[in-house]
Amino acid sequence: MPDESEETVLIKLPRLVLHGFLHLPRDCRALVLLVHGSGSSRLSPRNRHVAAQLQQHGLGTLLFDLLSPREAEVDERTLHYRFDIRLLAERVVQVLDWSAARHNLRRLPVGLFGASTGAAAALVAAAERPQRVGAVVSRGGRPDLAAAALPRVSAPTLLIVGAADPLVLQLNRDAASQLRCEHRLEVVAGATHLFEEPGALDQASELAARWLDSHLQPAATDLSGRRD
């Protein structure tokens, strides 16, 4: 892996272009796609903070928008897209395929980090691309919205929920009972849905980084395609 790099990327999908920030730390061992939640974007300070925490563990990050600028404008007024899990999951699958075709990413093991409704989209995408997704993290997520996809997820899955977010905590417990893969539920003491309390987001990010780092193993080939 070359020296640390960060770039703005245009993710060209079949019918639209999504905007993203790709950061590859020196000696990058894996790539994590950050799937934002309702009404958020790649520009969210919270999402960028989580990405920076993951990068400190040697994990590459791709922060990307799930919606085009026009769709985001419509959604801001109407909430039309943010709970369309099928559409959002399709976008995540397309970005996974995009990363698999990009020369400096295709050999990296891939994890998904989803927040809120983005966690449901990430879980559905993991079920659709089991050979590409090596681990999943849900933070304050709504895995219940992944519905029938939950038993089909094979990637090790970590569910992180704030203890002061009782409704979402129960939804995560119910969703965990439907998972057939390796999984764990971590409850962060004192944290509410957005993990805004002092230290709460850092604690959640650390839990996520450890899970992803332990489950995303380097491929048997280097980035040029040569065998080790």
C-alpha positions in Angstrom: 0.0 0.0 0.0 1.4 3.4 -0.9 1.7 6.3 1.6 -1.5 7.5 3.2 -3.9 9.1 0.8 -7.3 10.8 0.8 -9.3 11.7 -2.3 -12.7 12.8 -3.3 -14.2 10.1 -5.5 -17.1 10.0 -8.0 -18.8 6.6 -7.8 -20.3 6.0 -11.2 -23.2 3.7 -10.9 -25.5 2.5 -13.8 -28.0 5.3 -13.5 -26.4 8.0 -11.2 -23.2 9.2 -9.7 -22.6 9.3 -5.9 -20.0 11.4 -4.1 -17.6 10.0 -1.6 -14.4 10.5 0.4 -11.9 7.6 0.2 -9.1 7.5 2.8 -6.4 4.8 2.7 -4.0 4.9 5.6 -0.4 3.7 5.2 -0.3 -0.1 5.4 -4.1 -0.3 5.0 -5.3 -3.8 5.9 -9.0 -3.5 5.0 -11.7 -1.2 3.6 -14.8 -0.1 5.6 -17.8 1.4 3.8 -19.6 3.8 6.0 -23.4 3.7 5.4 -25.0 6.8 6.8 -28.5 7.0 8.4 -31.6 9.0 7.8 -31.0 12.5 6.6 -27.2 12.3 6.9 -24.4 12.3 4.4 -20.7 12.0 3.8 -20.3 15.5 5.2 -21.6 14.7 8.7 -19.1 15.6 11.4 -20.2 12.4 13.3 -19.5 10.2 10.3 -16.2 11.8 9.6 -15.2 11.4 13.3 -16.0 7.7 13.2 -14.0 7.3 9.9 -11.0 9.0 11.5 -11.2 6.6 14.5 -11.2 3.6 12.1 -8.3 5.0 10.1 -6.2 5.1 13.3 -6.6 1.3 13.4 -5.1 1.0 9.9 -8.5 0.6 8.2 -9.3 2.4 5.0 -12.7 4.2 4.9 -15.1 5.1 2.1 -17.6 7.8 3.2 -20.3 8.1 0.5 -23.7 9.5 -0.1 -26.5 7.1 -0.5 -28.5 9.6 -2.5 -27.8 11.9 -5.4 -27.9 15.7 -4.7 -31.3 15.9 -6.3 -32.6 12.9 -4.3 -31.3 14.4 -1.1 -33.1 17.6 -1.8 -36.4 15.8 -2.4 -35.8 13.7 0.7 -35.1 16.8 2.8 -38.6 18.0 2.0 -40.6 14.8 1.8 -38.6 12.1 3.6 -39.3 10.0 0.5 -36.0 8.1 0.3 -34.7 7.7 3.8 -36.8 4.6 4.8 -36.6 3.0 1.4 -34.3 0.2 2.6 -34.5 -1.7 -0.6 -33.3 1.3 -2.6 -30.6 2.1 -0.1 -29.3 -1.5 0.1 -29.2 -1.6 -3.7 -26.9 1.5 -3.6 -24.6 -0.2 -1.1 -24.4 -3.3 -3.2 -23.5 -1.2 -6.2 -20.8 0.6 -4.3 -19.5 -2.8 -3.1 -19.3 -3.8 -6.8 -17.6 -0.5 -7.7 -14.9 -1.1 -5.0 -14.4 -4.6 -6.3 -13.6 -3.3 -9.7 -11.2 -0.5 -8.6 -7.6 -1.5 -8.9 -6.4 -0.2 -5.5 -9.4 -1.6 -3.6 -10.3 -4.9 -5.1 -7.9 -7.0 -3.0 -8.8 -5.4 0.3 -11.2 -7.3 2.6 -14.3 -5.2 3.1 -16.5 -4.4 6.1 -19.7 -2.3 6.4 -20.4 0.2 9.2 -24.0 1.3 9.2 -25.8 3.8 11.4 -29.5 4.1 12.0 -31.4 3.1 8.8 -28.1 2.7 7.1 -27.4 -0.3 9.3 -30.5 -2.1 7.7 -29.2 -1.2 4.2 -25.8 -2.6 5.2 -27.2 -5.9 6.5 -29.3 -6.4 3.4 -26.2 -5.7 1.2 -24.1 -8.1 3.3 -26.7 -10.8 2.6 -26.6 -10.0 -1.1 -22.8 -10.0 -1.4 -21.6 -12.6 1.1 -18.3 -13.2 -0.8 -17.4 -9.4 -0.6 -18.5 -8.4 2.9 -16.3 -9.8 5.7 -17.9 -8.1 8.7 -20.7 -5.7 9.6 -21.1 -3.1 12.4 -24.4 -1.5 13.3 -24.3 1.6 15.5 -27.6 2.8 16.9 -29.0 0.9 14.0 -32.4 -0.3 12.9 -31.5 -3.9 11.9 -35.2 -4.8 12.3 -35.7 -3.0 9.0 -33.6 -5.5 7.2 -36.4 -8.0 7.9 -36.1 -11.2 5.9 -32.4 -10.6 5.1 -31.3 -11.1 8.7 -31.1 -14.9 8.6 -29.2 -14.7 5.4 -26.3 -12.6 6.7 -23.2 -14.6 7.0 -20.7 -11.9 7.9 -19.8 -11.6 11.6 -22.1 -8.8 12.9 -21.7 -6.4 15.8 -24.7 -4.4 17.1 -23.8 -1.4 19.2 -26.7 0.4 21.0 -26.9 3.1 23.7 -28.3 1.9 27.0 -30.4 5.1 27.1 -32.0 4.2 23.8 -34.5 1.6 25.1 -36.7 1.2 22.0 -33.8 0.7 19.6 -32.1 -1.5 22.1 -35.1 -3.9 22.2 -35.3 -3.8 18.4 -31.7 -4.8 18.2 -32.2 -7.6 20.7 -35.1 -8.9 18.6 -33.0 -8.6 15.4 -30.1 -10.4 17.0 -32.3 -13.4 17.7 -32.9 -13.7 13.9 -29.2 -13.6 13.0 -27.6 -17.0 12.2 -24.1 -15.7 11.8 -21.5 -14.9 14.5 -22.9 -11.8 16.3 -22.6 -9.7 19.4 -24.7 -7.0 21.0 -22.7 -4.3 22.8 -24.5 -1.8 25.0 -22.8 1.5 25.7 -23.7 2.8 29.2 -25.4 6.2 29.3 -25.5 6.7 25.5 -28.6 7.8 23.7 -29.5 7.2 20.0 -26.9 9.6 18.5 -24.1 8.8 21.0 -23.8 12.5 21.7 -22.7 12.1 25.4 -19.1 12.8 26.2 -16.9 9.8 25.1 -19.9 7.7 23.9 -19.1 8.0 20.2 -15.4 7.3 20.8 -16.4 4.2 22.8 -18.7 3.0 20.0 -16.0 3.7 17.4 -13.4 1.7 19.3 -15.7 -1.3 19.6 -16.4 -1.1 15.9 -12.7 -0.8 15.0 -11.8 -3.8 17.1 -14.5 -5.9 15.6 -13.7 -5.0 12.1 -9.9 -5.4 12.6 -10.3 -8.8 14.1 -12.7 -10.1 11.4 -11.3 -8.6 8.2 -8.3 -10.6 7.2 -5.9 -9.6 4.4 -6.4 -11.4 1.1 -3.9 -14.0 0.0 -2.8 -11.8 -2.9 -1.2 -8.3 -2.9 -2.7 -5.3 -4.6 -0.9 -6.1 -7.9 -2.6 -9.5 -8.0 0.6 -11.6 -7.3 0.4 -14.4 -4.8 2.2 -14.0 -1.5 
